[in-house]
Amino acid sequence: MDSLYNILKSAHSGWRYVVLALLVIALIQALVGWFGNKNYTESNRKLNVFTLISAHIQFLIGIGLYVQSPFTSGPTSEALYRYWKMEHLAIMIIAIILITIGNSKSKKAATAVAKHKAIAIFFGIALILIIASIAMMVKNDPSRTFFGIS
């Protein structure tokens, strides 16, 4: 059980860089497309789908980690346990929902600018939430660092 927890923890910690990189790239492309009135290309669509898939993979790894984690059995009156038991999970569910809605709205939008705008807004808010959650993690768990795999 302990080795599965460590594998999931390492995978979840490392995969976040894939998610963050794809989110940042997708957001930049969406902002450039939105404000630059650019065409919405097949490569834009693929990047957005890869971002969506990577975020969902991260979420599934996180659910497995949540079930295995010793931090989810502590008292919610302590900040460390409250963060891992409730706050991190809630923020990440909201971020995943935003990424999914943004991708869906971009597929349904009629114009290229509307597609880019949907991605920029929804992926942008999701990215802010994810970065805020990582910052909260560092604050509540002194053994963790923002950029370190822990």
Protein Blocks (a to p, Z undefined) as FASTA:
>chain_A
ZZmmmmmmmmmmmmmmmmmmmmmmmmmmmmmmmmnopacdfklmmmmmmmmmmmmmmmmm
mmmmmmmpmklmmcfkbmklmmmmmmmmmmmmmmmmmmmmmmmmmmmpmbfklmmmmmmm
mmmmmmmmmmmmmmmmmmmmmkbcfklcZZ
